[in-house]
């Protein structure tokens, strides 16, 4: 029998109260993140070059590719599983995660070495980022990041399971401030792309310490309990291909563009993508840390209530996503003019296109429902639709319209999984067309706000740049 004597169940408030509490702390976290990212982005953009941003963006794309191609869904399984609080289950999950981290570290070293060999042999010719001599050593150093990812405590996932967000938010703010505190002085002194890597490793190392000091729970140890291993790896057979496809759906644009354009153009696209994801990252975080745990609990304890809970979440998600993205699209150029100098003017049109594309992500609520209901195969199908549309749209867009055309193809691919989402909602009693009509007033409200912000930001840019 599994020993659960060391596991103390947290006090249970109503689901709606816990959701509001988590949402409040996540908003605090994201506002703090937005502030630190904007400060660091604006300051570092003046100390570093667009080429540095392009180089680091491509490196991160390769890192994310390795991570998602090997993602076994350990964190989501801990949140969703009935055994998610049991020490033996958590220790087995941590062991699998640690093995994965070590394997990824070795693969990073091999990737850096292989790229260096290809450059030395002249196999990578042309003016693109893959032929940049700085990339191989950067990949080798970032193998440390993969080891740190493997060391992440299971206490973090248990806290997400029980919607205990307060401490997680405080940890996030502390690590982000530490990262910026390292990057800005280092950028001023060195003007080097290594600045961005140093900030990342600082934040991750500090997070490993805080997780074990600020979160309660027994220390992790190596274990491979057969039943837990079977459950974790059983979920992985669907999650692994789904996350691999998810990488292509969200990151292949940068991998492909990295081989088509120069470092400066790629840097402009990377900045546009970063700005577009500022509001999207908050909503995506709410999806993973509020909506998914809440839907999982509903499915486990009162499945008859799922349609009501789902529709309420979908309405709120639509209102926030559509209004914010329409507003961002309409004030994109003024925002860029305010934050950056003339070298970055080309970011504005790309940002507007990407913002409208992210509206396609409204079906994240449905996809959280796929996972919480134990049907990750639908997530894999949704990702397949987006990947196919991305490759087709990016190729056709770049062929006919250059970089702006390619970005339009990237934006359009976010809508490719909508037919599957509507079919799933219809089949499982989750479809209510009246709820979807909220998209219209949300878009109109966002347009009003966006036009107002465009004028205000344009006025500030003129005053500050005189």
N, C-alpha and C positions, 0 to 999 in steps of 0.2 A: 504494500500500500504506500502511496506517496505521502510523505510527511509534509503537512501544511501548517504545522504548529507555529512556524515563524512568520506566517503571512497574516497580517492584520487587515481586515476589510475596512476601507475608509467609510466614514459616515455617509449615508446615502440621502442626498437631497433630491427634490424632484428633478427630472431630466431637463425640463425647461430652465429651471434655475441654474443648474450646472452648465448648461449650454451658454446662458447669458454670462455667467462668470468667466468661462473659458474665452468667449468672444471678447469680453472687456479686456482681459489680460493680453489676448492676441493683438487687439487693436493698439494697446499700449506698446507692445513689442514691435509691431510693424511701424508705428509712428516714430519710435526711437530709431528703428532700423532705417527708415526713410531719411530721418534727419542726419544720422551719421553717414549714410551712403551719399547723400547729396553734398554734405560738407567735404567728405573725402574725394568725391568725384570731381567737384569743382576745383578744389585745391590741387589735386593730383593732375588734373587736366592741364593746369598751368605749369606744373613742374615736369611733367612727362610729355611724351609725344604721342600722336595717334598710332604710330607704329608699335609702341610699347603695349597699348591697349589691344591692338590687333593680335600681337604675338601671344599675350596672356589669354585672350579670349579663345584662340585656337587650342592652346594647351589645355584649358579647362574643358573644351569640347571633347578632346581626346580622353581626359580623365573621366568625364561623365560617361563617355562611351564604354569604357572598361567597367565602370561601376554598374551601369544599367544592364549591360550584357551578362552580368553575373549576379544580378539582384534576385535573391531567393524569397523576398517578401517577408523576412523575419519579423520586422517591426509590425507590419500589418497583421501577421498571424498571431503575434502576442496580443495585439489589441482585440482581434476578432475571436480567438479561440476560447472555449469554456475553461481551458486549463491555463489561461494566460497569467494567473497569479501564483501558480505552483512553482516552488523553487527548482524542482528537477526539470520542469519544462523550460524555465528561464535559463538555467545553466546550460541545457542542451542548445538552446537558441544562441546563447552567447558563444559557445564553442564553435558552432557552425559559422557564426559571423566572424570570429577571430581567424579561423582557417581561411575564409574567403579573403579577409584583409591581407594576410600574408601572401597568398597566391597573387593578389592584385599588385602588391608591392614588387614582386618578382617580375610580373608582366610589364610593369612600368619601366623597370630597369632594362628589360629586353627590348621594349619599344624604343626607348631612348638610344640604346646601342645600335639597333637596326637602322634607325633614322640617320645616326651619325655615319654608319657604314655606307648607306645609300648616298649620302652627300659626298663622302670621300671618293666614292667610285664614279661620281658624276652621273648617277642615275636620276637625280632630281635637278633638272635644269629649268631655267626660266625665273621670272620675277614673281615668285609666290612664297607664301609663308613656310611651306614644307621644306624649302631649301635654305631657310634661315639657320645659320650656325648656332644661334642661341637656343634653339628649341630642344635639341637632345639633352644638354645638361639640365635644363629646366625640368624636363620629364624625369630625369634620374633623381633630382632632389625631391620632387614631389612624390616619390615612392614612400617617403616618410608619412605623407598625408594618408596613404592607404592603410598603413599600419595603425595610425591613430583612429581611423574609421572602424577598424576591426576591434579596437579596444573600447568602443562606446559602451556605456553601462546599460544593461537591460532595465535599470530603474527609470530611465528616460521613457521607454515604451510603456512601462506599467503606469507611469504618471499620465501619459496620453490616454491610456485605456480608461482610467478613472477620472479623466478630465481635470487633473490637478495641475493647472497651468501657471499658477503664480510664481513658484520657484523657477520653473523653466524659463519664464519671461525674464526674471532677474538675471539668470545665468546668461541668457542671450544678450542682454544689454551690456553686461560687464565684458563679455568676450568681444563684442563689436567695438566698444570704446577702447579696449586694449589693442585691438587690431589697428584702428585709426591712429592711436597714439604712437604706434611703431612706424606706420607707413609714412606719415607726413614728415617727421624729422628725417627719416631715411631718404625719402624722395628729394628733400631739400639738399641733403649732403651729397647724394650719389647721382641723382637724375637717372636711375637705373630701373629697368623692368623687374629686377629682383625685389624691388620694394613691394610689389603686389604679392609676391610669393611669401615674403617674410611676414606680412600681415596675416595671411591665411594660416600659416603654420603657428603663429602666436595664438590666434583665436582658438584653433583646434586643440592645441596643447593645454591651454587654460581650461577649456571645456572638459577635458578628461579629468582634471583635478576637481573642478567644481561639482561634476556629476557625482563623485564619490564622497564629497564632503557635505553637500547641501541636500541630497536626496536620500531618504531612508530606504533601508533594505539590506539583506544579507550580501556579503561580497560574492562576486561571481567566481566560479571555479570550473575547471574542465570537466565535462560530463557528456555522455552520449547515451541517454536513455532511449531504448528502442522505440517505445510508443511515441515519445515526443519527436524523435528523429523522423519517424514515418509520417507524422502529421505535418511537420515543417517541410519536409522534402516533397510530400504529396501536394501541398499548395504550390510549391516551387515549380512544378511541371507546367502550370499555367501562367504563374506570375513571371517566371523567367523569360519566356518569349514575349509576354505582354510588355514588360519593361524594356526589353531589347528593342521592340518595335516602337515603344514610347520614346526611346532615345532618338530614333530616326525622325519621329514625328515632331520632336521639339528641338533637336540639335543638328540634324544632318544638313540643315541650311548653311550653318557656319563651316562645317567640314567641306562642303562642296564649294561654297563661295571662296574659302581659303585657297582653293586651287585655281580659281578663275580671275581673281582680282588682286591688286597690289595691297600692301600692308596698310596704306593710308585709307583706301576705300573700305577695306575690311574693318578698320578701326572705327570709322564713322558708322558702319552698320552695327558693330558691337555696342557702341554707345546708344544708338537708337533702340536696340533690343533691350538693353539694360533699363532705359527710361520707361519703355512700354511695359516692362514686367514689374515696375514699382507697385502700381495698384493691383495688378494681376497676382503678384506674389502674396499679398494679404489675403485675397479671396481664395487662392489655391491653398494657403495655409489653413484658412478656416475650413475648407473642404476636408483636408486630411486630419485636422486635429479637433474639429467640432462635429462636422457632419458625419464623417465615417464612424467615430466612436458612438455617436448617438444612434445612427442607423443600425450599427452592430448590436447595441444593447436592445433596441426595439425588436430586431429580428430574433434575438435570443429569448427575450422575456415576454413579449406581447406582439407577435407577428401580425395579428389582426389590425393593429394600429398603424401599420407601416404606410398605407396610402395617405393618411392625414399628416403624419410627420413628414413624409417626403414632399408633399405639395407645399407645406408651409415653408420648408427649407428652400424649395425651388423658387418660390416667389421672392423671398428675401435675397437669394443669390442673384436672380435676374435683375432686380431693382438696383443692387449695388454694382454689378458688373457692367450692365449696358449703359447706365448713366455715367459712370466714371470713364469708360472707354470712349464714348462719344465726346465727352468733355475734353479728354486728353487729345483726341484727334483734331479738334477744332482750335486748340490753343498750342499745338505742337511747336510751330515755328517760333511763336513768341517766347515760349518756354526755353527753347534752345538759344535764341538770341540773348535772353537774360542770363543764362547760366554759362555760356561759352563765348569764346572769341570768334573772329571771322573764319578761322580755319575749320570750324565745326558747323558752318551754315547748312551743309548738305545733310545733316542729321534730321532736320525738321520734316521734310516730306517722307522720309523713311519711317520716322516715328508715327506720323499720322496713319500711314498704311497699316503698320503693325498693330496699332491700337484698335483699329476697326476689325482686324483679323482676330484679336483675342476675344471678341464677342462670341466667336464660335465655341469658346470654352464653357459656355453656359451649361452644357451637358455634363460637367464634372459631377453635379449632384447625382445624375443617373448612374454615372460610372462608379461613384462611391457606393451606390445601391447594388451594383453588380458584385462588388467585393464583399460588402457586409452580408449579402445573401448567400455567400459561398459559391458564386458563379463567375470566377475570374476569366472564364473562356470568352465572355462577352467583352471584357476589357481588351483581350487580345484581338478580337474582331474589330473593335473600335480603333485600336491603334493601327491595325492593318489598313483600314480605310484611309486614315490620315497619312500614313507613310506613302501609299500609292499616289494619293493626290499631291503630296509634297514633291515627290520626284518629278511627276508629270508637270505640275505647275511651275516648279523652279526651272526646269529645263526649257519649257515653252516660253516662260516669261523672260528668261535671260536671252533666249534666241531672238525674240521679237522686240523686247524693250529694254535690254541691258539690265543694270542693277535695279532700277525701279520696277521693271517688269518681273524680275525674279522675286522681289519682295512682295509684289501682288500675288504671285503664285504661292509664296509661303503663307500669306494671310488667308487666302482662299482655302488652303488645305485644312484649316481649323474647323471648317464646316462640314467636312466630308463624312463624319460619323453621325450626323443628325438623323438620317433615315433609320439607322439601327436603334438609336435612342428612342425615337418615337414608336418604333415597332415594339420595343421592350416595354415601354410604358403602357401601351395599349394592351399587350398580352397579360401584364401583371396588374392591371387595374390602377395604374398610376397616372393615367392621362386625363387631364381636365383642360380643355381648350380655353376656358375662361381665365385660368391662371396664366396661360401663355400670352394672352392679350395685354398683360402688364408690360410686355416688351415695348409697346408703342409709347405709352406715357413716360416710361423710363428713358427712351431715346430722346423724346422731346425735352424732358427735364434736363438731360445731359447736354443737349444742344444749347439751351438757354444759359446754363452754367458755363459751358465751354466758350461761348461767344463773349460772355462777361469777363472770363479769365483772360481771353485773348487780348481784349482791350487793356485790361489792367496790367498784364505782363508786358505788353508792348510799350505802355507808358513808362513802366519802371525801367525797361531796357534802354529807352531813350534818355532817361534821366541819368542812369548810372554810367552810360557809355559816352556821355558828352565830353 
